[in-house]
């Protein structure tokens, strides 16, 4: 590895990087430095077909010169698997032309050792099968060797490894969490009913399910087991063991009426203030009921009712090992309309059950989904709470016949979920069509036939692109009213003037360098506003290098606006497919955002105390939320940008730093524990769904010349099985 290679930490600015990794005497003497500071998967070509390197080039003593020249000098290309000989293709035009270098961001002036330096950021994109290459900037050369390539990629893997991924540390994390709640047994409080529909349940699983209810720390419960297979002798033996337990009632169903029918039948025998639903072969933690009761008590102390409760969950295998953590967000209707994220240990109040219709056969297999949607509707109407308990209290057993590992085990369930979502929109009189998405058990609601809301698109950064004009024309041809209006500059004050000028229903702010708008077009966004509570929507935004720039944002305790899973290739779904799912967020993405004009103006518009539109929009989102408006991320429109943007955390943005301090001070009570739209079990500062308390592993940077560290060897072997051979002929 070259001695001048230094890794730039995730949050470092170029200034902080230079302070942490000072220039060498030779760099200072020459007045030049060239460093490759990060690498990651690029988004060009097929998934994992390219690698992008972030390069910093600095120079001093040059006045009035433009951007420096960049040349690709040499590339060594290796087919995988590695037994085949590598090819040295120095000067090969086809390969060297496939290595691209682009400037990103604006040059930065920095004071280093008493001299003013101009620092440029470049992004060099190479085919994934290029194992080493050389390039030069203004005659300063840099070689990326194979060892350096694998070491930097391993750092990137570790940095982006989420809680679901192997090596994410979940088993150890859960072992530390388990039993650490410090709760004492309790018997006073609301009666909690549990309904378990059972049909030919294996003897061991049935006994374990009943025992985990009997082991609850909260003892004021009743269990109703609906036995839809009364001739099953093994099950009868288990039930006989609990004949003297007055809190357990087994009711027989002579004929199996399916999950919906059996559950509805069991509900007739419940008396509790709240009813929980549990599968016949799953398990819950001893604290499961008590944590729910505590949440109910907290709401009552604030004078509020609870309509529904749900918790985090994981899966267990035949050895009862814990895996696949499903860490859920707080109440999030946008996500719920895409998939039933609440899922197991769903608990609803008697009030909701009495006020809503029972699920019918049409939603067989998605009855819990149907009930969750009805509970959300009831809570919105009555001002009741939807409570998320952020602890893993439920364990979904992996076994034959479960959709956990075999979605085809219940093929009817997917279409039942579609009917449940259709029912939600029908009850709200919102015209739309509901489609099943390619990912099983996920759904997309499209606006129904008719004219969409009127739209004014304000374009910042230059003249509107042809692609943007084309998208607006398509929207108009479909019956909508829309126009494109250039902005002379993009500031909070300029955006306020745009809001005042517009008379449209929806006002959008989009960048001028839109290369394409992919997906369902502008109607994908304006359709979100058919739900009256939606006030702000941002689409998915893709960088010129094919990686994702925006797919939701969280705010850290320090007030930093952090794009989730930024720089992942577009084809990477991220943690549990979250990149592909709509989501109710706290704040939106200022470069590409759609606003309900009237609500935004009533909230005061963009706060001019902020210099950047990013933080002015963040503050506006919070003000609109105070008025009941929802901020949404919508992946159904993909805005692909033509210009390369900085891949660093902050590039020459003193305004953003000052704004962050102001935003954090103003909203300390909101974000002190992390973003309220984010599960608190994730690191509140990490954009890749890392578990709280799990620091990401970094490959040692010293002593790598002798051999590859074991983690790098493992990564290399795994990647050699997945990296495709590039087809240079098509480039």
Secondary structure, 3 states (H helix, E strand, C coil): CCCCCCCCCCCCCHHHHHHHCCCCHHHHHHCEEEEEEEEEECCCCCCCCEEEEEEEEEEECCCCCCCCCEEEEEEEECCCCCCCCCEECCCCHHHHHHCEEEEEEEEEEEEECCEEEEEEEEEEEEECCEEEEEEEECCEEEEECHHHHHHHHHHHHHHHCCCCCCCCCHHHHHHHHCCCCCCCCECCCCCEEEEEEECCCCHHHHHHHHHHHHCCCECCEEEEEEECCCCCHHHHHHHHHCCCCCCEEEEECCCCCHHHHHHHHHHCCCCCCEEEECCCCCEECCCHHHHHHHHHHHHHHCCCCEEEEEEEEEEECCCCCEEEEECCCCCCHHHHCCCCCCCCCCEEEHHHHHHCCCCCHHHCCCHHHHHHHHHHHHHHHHCCEEEEEEEEEEEEECCCCCCCCCHHHHCHHHHHHHHHHHHHHHHCCCCEEEEECCCCCCEEEEECCCCCCCEEEEEECCCCCHHHHHHHHHHHHCCCCEEEEECCCCCHHHHHHHHHHCCCCEEEEEECCEEEEEECCHHHHHHHHHCCCEEEEEEEEECCCCEEEECCEEECCCCCEEECCCCCECCCCCHHHHHHCCEEECCCCCCCEEEEHHHHHHCCCCCCCCCCHHHHHHHHHHHHHHCCCEEEEEEEEEEEECCCCCCCCCCCCHHHHHHHHHHHHHCHHHHCCCCCCCCCCECCCCCCCCECCCCCCCCCCCCCCCCCCHHHHHHHHHHHCCCCCCCHHHC
